Amino acid sequence: MSEAMHMVQLQLAMRALFARARTVGMRGGDPDLGYLVHCRLQELFGEHAPAPFSIDEPLPNRRDDSLRVLAYSGLDAEALERVSGERQAGEPLDFSRLLSKRMPAPAVGAELAFETRVCPVLRKSSAGAHHRKGAEVDVFIDECWRHEKSEAVSREAVYERWLRQRLHEGGAELLAGSLERFELRDLFRRTQASSERRKGRRPWKPDAVLSGRLRVSDADAFATLLRRGVGRHRAFGFGMLLLRKPG
């Protein structure tokens, strides 16, 4: 791995996250925690915000008002604390609950178990019968459009092929994969900055958790994949590859 990478664990106060929801105009429906965590990490760390990240869904009636976040970062906990102290952004973070450990460099041939939450979509370069140019389309729906209505299409198989290609491009071979969870979610996004005020919207996107086993084929490419994440919407809680030893 050409640059050091750390696994970081943070505990973010829910009250700070929900305060941010009001300021960005997130009204109605369930809060998009991925978007709120993204905003909070930007406030705390700016250009050094850990990413990609993965969040634990809050448990009902949990005793502490916090959300656990795992993320990859080029900085360790001590360096992140210095960055946040310099920024002094909003409600301070409880740094006694900020932990980090350096990730070992991936080795060619290493086999690892993984889990990742992804948003398996593709952006269409041209308009079609079912979509406009530039539309983001669920890769499963796109596959259905390519087949006759009488032909069965498996969502799990489509997502597995999608993941296999992205791992291959990122220096890894998919050995086994399965779809652990799927749902459609109305994710919160804001229009790009312009002369007009940014407006909030809630587009529906596929939200899937895939797990399995992989083998590293290119150590440098795989390290880059870990730092970048898998698929789209990586800045908002998608695409982090959580790794462990098989078994």
HELIX and SHEET records of a PDB file:
HELIX    1   1 MET A   14  THR A   23  1                                  10    
HELIX    2   2 LEU A   33  PHE A   45  1                                  13    
HELIX    3   3 GLY A   46  HIS A   48  5                                   3    
HELIX    4   4 ALA A   77  ARG A   87  1                                  11    
HELIX    5   5 PHE A   95  ARG A   97  5                                   3    
HELIX    6   6 VAL A  139  ARG A  146  1                                   8    
HELIX    7   7 ARG A  155  GLU A  169  1                                  15    
HELIX    8   8 ALA A  219  ARG A  228  1                                  10    
HELIX    9   9 ARG A  234  PHE A  236  5                                   3    
SHEET    1   A 4 PHE A  53  ILE A  55  0                                        
SHEET    2   A 4 SER A  66  SER A  73 -1                                        
SHEET    3   A 4 HIS A   6  ALA A  13 -1                                        
SHEET    4   A 4 LEU A  99  ARG A 102 -1                                        
SHEET    1   B 4 ALA A 172  ASP A 186  0                                        
SHEET    2   B 4 TRP A 204  VAL A 216 -1                                        
SHEET    3   B 4 GLU A 111  VAL A 118 -1                                        
SHEET    4   B 4 LEU A 241  ARG A 244 -1                                        
SHEET    1   C 2 VAL A 121  ARG A 123  0                                        
SHEET    2   C 2 GLU A 136  ASP A 138 -1                                        
SHEET    1   D 2 ARG A 189  ARG A 190  0                                        
SHEET    2   D 2 GLY A 200  ARG A 201 -1                                        
END                                                                             
